[in-house]
Amino acid sequence: MAKTIHSMIRVRDEARSLAFYAEAFGLAVADRYPFDGFTLIYLSNPESEFELELTVNDGRDAAYDLGDGYGHLAVSVEDVAAEHARFEAAGLKPGALKTMEREGEPFARFFFVADPDGYKIEVLQRGGRFL
């Protein structure tokens, strides 16, 4: 059986991205591998074995075109309202806290935030399908 281990995104400014992911999600550098022309940085935290891989291409100044194919990365938290307030206080500019229903029952409580490169991250209340 396959095991999901990481997702990769390309970022322009390593320091700015590391600061965002540390502040927003408590992710820290697990490994950093410089190569000729690019660097791979793996971020993780104690909550999960899953890692986020940041690829920093040397000399890239222009924003990446995210196109219409990228959706979002999702994380779950114990108290989504508290996290929303923390994001606001930290100046991370979260979107509105929303509740989605399915067949008249609560399905998800969440908000979105964008990282410095515009990648969307969904922050979900932990529970039900979203553990």
C-alpha positions in Angstrom: 0.0 0.0 0.0 1.3 3.5 -0.8 2.0 6.0 2.0 1.6 9.7 1.4 4.9 11.4 2.5 5.0 15.0 1.1 3.7 17.6 -1.1 5.9 20.1 -3.0 5.4 23.7 -3.9 7.8 26.2 -5.5 8.6 29.3 -3.6 10.5 32.5 -4.4 11.7 33.7 -1.0 13.0 31.0 1.3 13.2 33.2 4.4 9.7 34.6 3.9 8.2 31.2 3.3 9.9 29.6 6.3 8.7 32.4 8.5 5.1 32.0 7.2 4.9 28.2 7.7 6.5 28.4 11.1 4.1 31.1 12.3 1.0 29.6 10.7 1.5 25.9 11.2 4.4 25.3 13.5 6.4 23.7 10.6 10.2 23.7 11.0 13.0 22.6 8.7 13.4 18.8 8.9 16.0 18.7 6.1 17.6 21.1 3.7 19.4 20.0 0.5 21.2 22.5 -1.7 21.7 21.4 -5.3 23.2 23.1 -8.3 20.5 25.6 -9.3 17.9 24.8 -6.6 17.4 23.9 -2.9 14.9 21.4 -1.5 13.6 22.2 2.0 11.4 19.7 3.9 9.2 21.1 6.6 7.4 19.1 9.4 6.0 19.2 12.9 5.3 16.6 15.6 1.6 16.4 14.6 2.2 14.3 11.4 4.8 12.4 9.4 3.6 14.2 6.3 6.0 16.9 5.1 5.8 20.0 2.9 8.7 20.3 0.5 9.6 23.8 -0.6 11.6 24.0 -3.8 13.6 27.3 -4.1 15.0 27.8 -7.6 18.1 30.0 -7.8 17.6 33.3 -9.5 13.8 33.2 -9.6 12.4 36.7 -9.2 9.0 36.4 -11.0 6.0 35.0 -9.3 5.0 31.4 -10.2 1.9 31.0 -12.3 -0.4 28.9 -10.1 -2.8 28.4 -13.0 -6.2 26.9 -12.4 -5.0 23.4 -11.6 -3.8 23.9 -8.0 -6.5 23.6 -5.4 -5.1 23.8 -1.8 -3.2 22.0 0.9 -5.3 21.2 4.0 -4.4 21.0 7.7 -6.6 20.1 10.7 -6.5 21.9 14.1 -8.1 21.3 17.5 -9.8 24.7 17.6 -10.4 26.4 14.3 -11.9 29.6 15.8 -8.9 30.0 18.1 -6.5 29.5 15.2 -8.4 32.0 13.1 -8.1 34.6 15.8 -4.3 33.7 16.1 -3.8 34.1 12.4 -5.6 37.5 12.5 -3.5 38.7 15.4 -0.3 37.6 13.6 -1.2 39.5 10.5 -1.5 36.4 8.3 -4.8 37.6 6.7 -7.0 34.6 7.0 -10.3 34.4 5.0 -13.6 34.3 6.8 -14.3 31.4 9.1 -17.0 29.4 7.4 -19.3 26.4 8.2 -20.3 24.0 5.4 -23.3 21.8 5.8 -24.3 18.6 4.0 -27.8 17.1 4.1 -28.7 19.6 6.8 -25.8 18.5 9.1 -22.5 20.3 9.8 -19.8 18.9 7.6 -16.8 21.2 8.0 -15.8 24.4 9.7 -12.8 26.1 8.1 -11.0 29.1 6.7 -8.4 29.6 4.0 -5.1 31.5 4.1 -2.6 32.2 1.4 1.1 31.7 1.8 3.6 34.4 0.5 3.5 32.9 -3.0 -0.3 32.7 -3.2 -0.7 29.0 -2.4 -4.0 28.4 -0.6 -4.1 26.4 2.6 -7.4 25.3 4.2 -7.5 25.2 8.0 -10.2 22.7 9.2 -11.7 22.0 12.6 -10.4 18.5 13.5 -13.1 15.9 13.8 -15.4 13.7 11.7 -13.7 13.1 8.3 -11.0 15.7 9.1 -8.8 14.1 11.7 
